[in-house]
Amino acid sequence: MEDLLRELSRVVIVDRTLTDVLTDVTAIAARGIPGAESTSITLLRGDKAFTVAHFGEMALAADELQYEHGYGPCMDAGRGGVLLRVDDMRTEERWPDYATHVVTTTPVLSSLSVPLPYQGASIGALNIYSTKPAAFVSTESLRAGTDVAEVIAVAVANADAHAQLFDQARNMRLAMESRAVIEQAKGVLMAQRHIDAESAFEILRDASQRYNRKLRDIAAGIVESAKADPPR
Protein backbone atom coordinates (compact mmCIF):
# COMPACT_ATOMS: atom_id res chain seq x y z
CA MET A 1 0.00 0.00 0.00
CA GLU A 2 2.84 2.40 0.82
CA ASP A 3 4.43 1.70 -2.55
CA LEU A 4 1.16 2.54 -4.29
CA LEU A 5 0.80 5.85 -2.45
CA ARG A 6 4.44 6.69 -3.12
CA GLU A 7 3.99 6.14 -6.85
CA LEU A 8 0.80 8.17 -6.91
CA SER A 9 2.50 11.05 -5.09
CA ARG A 10 5.13 11.18 -7.83
CA VAL A 11 2.64 11.71 -10.65
CA VAL A 12 3.27 15.16 -12.10
CA ILE A 13 0.04 17.12 -12.44
CA VAL A 14 1.22 20.66 -13.28
CA ASP A 15 1.54 21.66 -16.96
CA ARG A 16 0.22 18.34 -18.28
CA THR A 17 -3.06 17.40 -19.93
CA LEU A 18 -5.63 15.64 -17.79
CA THR A 19 -5.53 12.61 -20.10
CA ASP A 20 -1.76 12.25 -19.69
CA VAL A 21 -2.01 12.49 -15.90
CA LEU A 22 -4.84 9.98 -15.66
CA THR A 23 -3.14 7.56 -18.06
CA ASP A 24 -0.23 7.44 -15.62
CA VAL A 25 -2.64 6.91 -12.73
CA THR A 26 -4.42 3.99 -14.42
CA ALA A 27 -1.09 2.25 -15.02
CA ILE A 28 -0.08 2.70 -11.39
CA ALA A 29 -3.50 1.45 -10.27
CA ALA A 30 -3.19 -1.69 -12.39
CA ARG A 31 0.16 -2.45 -10.79
CA GLY A 32 -0.66 -1.45 -7.23
CA ILE A 33 -4.26 -2.48 -6.52
CA PRO A 34 -4.46 -6.11 -5.38
CA GLY A 35 -6.24 -8.20 -8.00
CA ALA A 36 -6.16 -5.53 -10.71
CA GLU A 37 -5.25 -6.50 -14.27
CA SER A 38 -6.79 -3.66 -16.25
CA THR A 39 -8.06 -0.25 -15.15
CA SER A 40 -9.93 2.74 -16.55
CA ILE A 41 -11.46 6.06 -15.52
CA THR A 42 -15.01 7.00 -16.46
CA LEU A 43 -16.00 10.66 -16.30
CA LEU A 44 -19.58 11.89 -16.39
CA ARG A 45 -20.53 15.12 -18.13
CA GLY A 46 -24.28 15.55 -17.85
CA ASP A 47 -25.88 12.46 -19.35
CA LYS A 48 -22.73 11.51 -21.24
CA ALA A 49 -20.18 9.00 -19.90
CA PHE A 50 -16.78 8.43 -21.48
CA THR A 51 -13.48 6.75 -20.70
CA VAL A 52 -10.85 9.45 -20.28
CA ALA A 53 -7.93 7.05 -19.68
CA HIS A 54 -7.34 3.32 -19.47
CA PHE A 55 -4.66 0.68 -18.97
CA GLY A 56 -5.32 -2.48 -20.95
CA GLU A 57 -7.90 -2.96 -23.68
CA MET A 58 -10.01 -5.21 -21.44
CA ALA A 59 -11.07 -2.22 -19.33
CA LEU A 60 -11.95 -0.11 -22.34
CA ALA A 61 -14.05 -2.91 -23.86
CA ALA A 62 -15.97 -3.43 -20.61
CA ASP A 63 -16.55 0.33 -20.27
CA GLU A 64 -17.84 0.68 -23.81
CA LEU A 65 -20.36 -2.13 -23.25
CA GLN A 66 -21.78 -0.17 -20.33
CA TYR A 67 -22.05 3.03 -22.35
CA GLU A 68 -23.91 1.11 -25.06
CA HIS A 69 -26.41 -0.24 -22.52
CA GLY A 70 -26.68 3.05 -20.62
CA TYR A 71 -25.99 1.36 -17.28
CA GLY A 72 -23.52 -0.85 -15.47
CA PRO A 73 -21.34 -0.82 -12.36
CA CYS A 74 -18.98 1.96 -13.44
CA MET A 75 -21.80 4.26 -14.58
CA ASP A 76 -23.94 3.52 -11.53
CA ALA A 77 -20.98 4.02 -9.19
CA GLY A 78 -20.29 7.38 -10.81
CA ARG A 79 -23.91 8.52 -10.79
CA GLY A 80 -24.76 7.24 -7.32
CA GLY A 81 -21.49 7.88 -5.55
CA VAL A 82 -21.36 4.31 -4.25
CA LEU A 83 -18.70 1.62 -4.49
CA LEU A 84 -19.87 -1.34 -6.58
CA ARG A 85 -18.18 -4.74 -6.74
CA VAL A 86 -18.92 -7.64 -9.07
CA ASP A 87 -17.46 -10.91 -7.83
CA ASP A 88 -18.52 -13.07 -10.77
CA MET A 89 -19.94 -11.76 -14.04
CA ARG A 90 -21.26 -15.25 -14.84
CA THR A 91 -23.75 -15.08 -11.96
CA GLU A 92 -24.25 -11.29 -11.72
CA GLU A 93 -27.97 -10.35 -11.59
CA ARG A 94 -27.96 -6.57 -11.06
CA TRP A 95 -26.96 -5.81 -14.65
CA PRO A 96 -27.88 -9.04 -16.50
CA ASP A 97 -27.62 -7.77 -20.09
CA TYR A 98 -24.30 -6.08 -19.46
CA ALA A 99 -22.86 -9.06 -17.57
CA THR A 100 -23.87 -11.47 -20.33
CA HIS A 101 -22.19 -9.35 -22.99
CA VAL A 102 -19.04 -8.90 -20.88
CA VAL A 103 -18.66 -12.64 -20.39
CA THR A 104 -19.22 -13.44 -24.07
CA THR A 105 -17.03 -10.68 -25.53
CA THR A 106 -14.28 -10.05 -22.95
CA PRO A 107 -12.25 -12.09 -20.46
CA VAL A 108 -13.56 -9.99 -17.53
CA LEU A 109 -14.99 -12.02 -14.64
CA SER A 110 -14.88 -9.54 -11.75
CA SER A 111 -14.70 -5.80 -11.29
CA LEU A 112 -14.56 -3.00 -8.76
CA SER A 113 -15.97 0.48 -9.48
CA VAL A 114 -15.03 3.28 -7.09
CA PRO A 115 -16.77 6.70 -7.30
CA LEU A 116 -14.66 9.82 -7.76
CA PRO A 117 -15.47 12.35 -5.00
CA TYR A 118 -15.55 15.99 -6.11
CA GLN A 119 -17.08 18.93 -4.20
CA GLY A 120 -19.52 16.73 -2.33
CA ALA A 121 -20.64 14.84 -5.43
CA SER A 122 -19.32 12.15 -7.76
CA ILE A 123 -18.00 12.95 -11.24
CA GLY A 124 -17.29 9.43 -12.43
CA ALA A 125 -15.61 6.23 -11.35
CA LEU A 126 -12.35 4.34 -11.24
CA ASN A 127 -12.94 0.94 -12.85
CA ILE A 128 -10.80 -2.06 -11.98
CA TYR A 129 -11.10 -5.37 -13.84
CA SER A 130 -9.81 -8.93 -13.49
CA THR A 131 -10.04 -12.17 -15.43
CA LYS A 132 -10.45 -14.03 -12.14
CA PRO A 133 -13.64 -14.20 -10.03
CA ALA A 134 -13.75 -12.50 -6.61
CA ALA A 135 -10.51 -10.64 -7.30
CA PHE A 136 -11.43 -7.61 -5.19
CA VAL A 137 -12.96 -9.02 -2.01
CA SER A 138 -9.99 -8.08 0.21
CA THR A 139 -9.98 -4.92 2.30
CA GLU A 140 -6.62 -4.08 0.72
CA SER A 141 -8.22 -3.90 -2.73
CA LEU A 142 -11.01 -1.67 -1.48
CA ARG A 143 -8.66 0.66 0.35
CA ALA A 144 -6.23 0.89 -2.54
CA GLY A 145 -9.08 1.63 -4.96
CA THR A 146 -10.35 4.41 -2.71
CA ASP A 147 -6.86 5.94 -2.41
CA VAL A 148 -6.43 5.99 -6.19
CA ALA A 149 -9.91 7.49 -6.68
CA GLU A 150 -9.01 10.39 -4.40
CA VAL A 151 -5.88 11.12 -6.43
CA ILE A 152 -7.94 11.06 -9.63
CA ALA A 153 -10.47 13.49 -8.15
CA VAL A 154 -7.66 15.91 -7.22
CA ALA A 155 -6.23 15.71 -10.75
CA VAL A 156 -9.65 16.42 -12.27
CA ALA A 157 -10.21 19.32 -9.87
CA ASN A 158 -6.84 20.84 -10.77
CA ALA A 159 -7.53 20.44 -14.48
CA ASP A 160 -10.96 22.08 -14.13
CA ALA A 161 -9.51 24.96 -12.12
CA HIS A 162 -6.74 25.45 -14.71
CA ALA A 163 -9.29 25.45 -17.53
CA GLN A 164 -11.42 28.05 -15.74
CA LEU A 165 -8.40 30.30 -15.18
CA PHE A 166 -7.42 29.91 -18.83
CA ASP A 167 -10.95 30.85 -19.96
CA GLN A 168 -11.01 33.86 -17.67
CA ALA A 169 -7.63 35.07 -18.93
CA ARG A 170 -8.69 34.57 -22.55
CA ASN A 171 -11.98 36.40 -22.05
CA MET A 172 -10.17 39.30 -20.35
CA ARG A 173 -7.67 39.51 -23.21
CA LEU A 174 -10.44 39.48 -25.80
CA ALA A 175 -12.32 42.18 -23.90
CA MET A 176 -9.21 44.38 -23.81
CA GLU A 177 -8.56 43.80 -27.51
CA SER A 178 -12.17 44.64 -28.34
CA ARG A 179 -12.04 47.83 -26.31
CA ALA A 180 -8.79 48.86 -28.02
CA VAL A 181 -10.12 48.38 -31.56
CA ILE A 182 -13.38 50.17 -30.70
CA GLU A 183 -11.42 53.15 -29.40
CA GLN A 184 -9.35 53.15 -32.59
CA ALA A 185 -12.49 53.10 -34.74
CA LYS A 186 -13.97 55.97 -32.75
CA GLY A 187 -10.79 57.93 -33.37
CA VAL A 188 -11.03 57.30 -37.12
CA LEU A 189 -14.67 58.45 -37.24
CA MET A 190 -13.94 61.53 -35.12
CA ALA A 191 -11.17 62.56 -37.49
CA GLN A 192 -13.11 61.79 -40.67
CA ARG A 193 -16.42 63.33 -39.67
CA HIS A 194 -15.29 65.95 -37.16
CA ILE A 195 -17.55 64.59 -34.41
CA ASP A 196 -17.09 63.89 -30.71
CA ALA A 197 -16.44 60.50 -29.10
CA GLU A 198 -20.05 59.92 -28.08
CA SER A 199 -21.32 60.50 -31.61
CA ALA A 200 -18.66 58.19 -33.02
CA PHE A 201 -19.73 55.43 -30.65
CA GLU A 202 -23.39 55.91 -31.66
CA ILE A 203 -22.42 55.43 -35.30
CA LEU A 204 -20.65 52.17 -34.41
CA ARG A 205 -23.57 50.92 -32.36
CA ASP A 206 -26.12 51.77 -35.07
CA ALA A 207 -24.02 49.94 -37.68
CA SER A 208 -23.74 46.93 -35.40
CA GLN A 209 -27.52 46.74 -35.01
CA ARG A 210 -28.25 47.45 -38.66
CA TYR A 211 -25.93 44.77 -40.02
CA ASN A 212 -26.41 42.37 -37.10
CA ARG A 213 -22.69 42.14 -36.49
CA LYS A 214 -20.62 42.45 -33.34
CA LEU A 215 -19.54 45.95 -32.41
CA ARG A 216 -15.93 44.80 -32.39
CA ASP A 217 -16.18 43.48 -35.97
CA ILE A 218 -17.67 46.76 -37.20
CA ALA A 219 -14.89 48.67 -35.46
CA ALA A 220 -12.19 46.38 -36.89
CA GLY A 221 -13.55 46.93 -40.39
CA ILE A 222 -13.37 50.70 -40.00
CA VAL A 223 -9.81 50.54 -38.68
CA GLU A 224 -8.70 48.26 -41.54
CA SER A 225 -10.32 50.54 -44.11
CA ALA A 226 -8.50 53.53 -42.64
CA LYS A 227 -5.20 51.68 -42.87
CA ALA A 228 -5.85 50.68 -46.48
CA ASP A 229 -6.88 54.22 -47.47
CA PRO A 230 -4.82 56.65 -45.34
CA PRO A 231 -5.70 60.36 -45.44
CA ARG A 232 -3.85 62.41 -48.02
N, C-alpha and C positions, 0 to 999 in steps of 0.2 A: 504493500500500500504506500509506503514511504517513497519507493522508487517511482510509482505512478505520479504522486504529487510533485516530486522533484522534476520529473519530465514536463509535467503540465506547467510548472512555474517558469520553465525555460522557454516556453513558446513566446516568440516575439509578436506583439500585437500592434505596436506603433508603426505607422507608415507601411502597412501591408493591407491587401484586400481582405475582406471578411472570408471569402472563399479559400484563400491561401491559408489563413489562420486556422479555419475549421478543418481543412484537409489535414493539417498537421495533427490537430486534436483527435480526429477519427483514427489516425494511424496509431497514436499513443494509446487510445482507448482499446483498440484491438489487441495491442500487446499487453496492456496492463490490467484489464478487467478479467477476472477469473472466468473462464468459460467462453470468452469472446473469440470469434473467428473472423467476423466481418461486422463493420459498424457504419452508421450513417447518421445524418442530422436532418430532420424535417423541420422546416419553418412554415408557419402559418401566416398568411397575409390576407385577412378577410376570410372569404370562403375558399381561397386557393391554398393548396399544400404543395410543397416542392422540396426536393432533396438538394440542399445547398452544398453538401460535401459527403463523400463516402470513402470507405476503405474496403475494397473487395466488391466484385460485381454481384455477389449473392445478396448483399444488403440493398443495393440499388434495385435489383429485380423484385425483391420482396416489398420495397417501398412503392414501386410503380404499380404493383398489383393492388395495393391499398388505395392509391389515388384513383385507379380505374373503378374500383367498387364504391369509392366515396366513404369508406370506413375501414377500420382495422385498428390494431393495438397502438401503432405509432400515432395515427391521427386522433384516436380517442384519448390517448395520454396527453397529447398536445392541447386538445380542446378542453378536456376536463381537468387538467392539472393533476392527474393521478398516475401513479406508477402501475404499469400493467405487465404481467409476466405470463408467457405461454410456455408450459412445460412440455407439451407434446402436440404438435400441429395435427397429428393423425387422429387425435381424440378431442381436439378443441371444439367447443360448442358455442362460444360467444360470437364468433365470426365464421360461421360454417362455410360460406361461399369462398371467402378469402383463404381460409385454412386449406380447403380442398385444392384450390389453385396453387397455393404455395407448395404443397406436398407433391403435386403432379408436375410442376414446372421448375422447381428449385430444390436444392438439397437441404433447405432450412427445416429443422425439426423443433427448435425452441427459440424463444426471443425474450428480450427485456426492453421495455420502452419506458424511458424516464423523462418526465416533463421538464421543460426549461423554464425556471422561474425568472420573471422579469416584471418589476414594478407591481408586485402583488398579483400578477396574472401569469399565464403560461403562453409562450410564443411558439411552441413547437415541442419536439421531443428528440432525445438521443435514442437511437435504435441499435440494439446489440443482438446479433444473430449467431446461431450455432447449428452445426449439422448433427449434434447429439441431443437427445431428449434431456430435460431437466438440467440444463447446463448452468442455470442461474439461480438455483435454489439457495445457495450459501449466502450468509450475511455479508461476506466479503464482496461478492458480486454486486449486491444491492448498494453497499456503501461506496464502492468504487464507481458505480454508475452514477450515483448522486453527486459525488465529487466532480466527476467529469462534466456533468450537466451544469453545475454551478460555474465552471470555467467557461463553458460555451455561452452561458447567459451573459457573463461579463464581457466576452468578446463581442457579442451582438450589441450590447448596450454601448460599448465604446465605438463600434462602427456606426451605430445610429446617431450618436452624439457628434461624431466627426462629420457625418453627412449633413446634419442640421447646421453645424457651424459653417461648412462649405457653402451651403445654400444661402445662409444669411450673408456671408461675405460676397458671394456672387451677386445677390440682389442689391446689396449696398453699392457695389461697383457699378452695376447697370444703372442704378438710380442717379449716381453721380455723373456718369457719362451722359445720361439723358438730360440732366439739368444743364450740363456744359453745352451740349449741342443746341438746346433750346435758347440759351442765353446768346449763343453765337448767331442763331437765326434772327433773334430779336434785334441784335446789333445791325445785321444786314438790312432788315426792313426799316429800321430807324434811319439809317444812312440813305437808303434808296428813296424813301417816301417822306423823309423829314417829319417823322412822327415821334411821339414819346414811347417809353417802354410799355406802358399799359396798353396803348393802341396796337403796338406790334404784337403783343401777346394775344389780343383779341382776334387779330387777323389769323394767327396760327391756330387758335382754338376753333374759329369758324371753319377754316379749311379742313381741320381734323374731322369735324362733324359732317361737313358737306361731302367729303370723299370717303368717310367711314374708315379712316386710317389713324394710326396712333400719332399723337402729337409729336413724339420724338421722330417718327419717320418723315412727317411733313417738314419738321425743322431741319433734318439731315438733308432733305432734298433741296431746300433753299440754300443751305450752306454750300453744298456741292455745286449748285448752279452758279453761285457767286464766285467760287474758285475757278470754274470753267470759263466764266465771262467776267473778268475783273474790270473794275471801272477804268475808264480812259481819262 
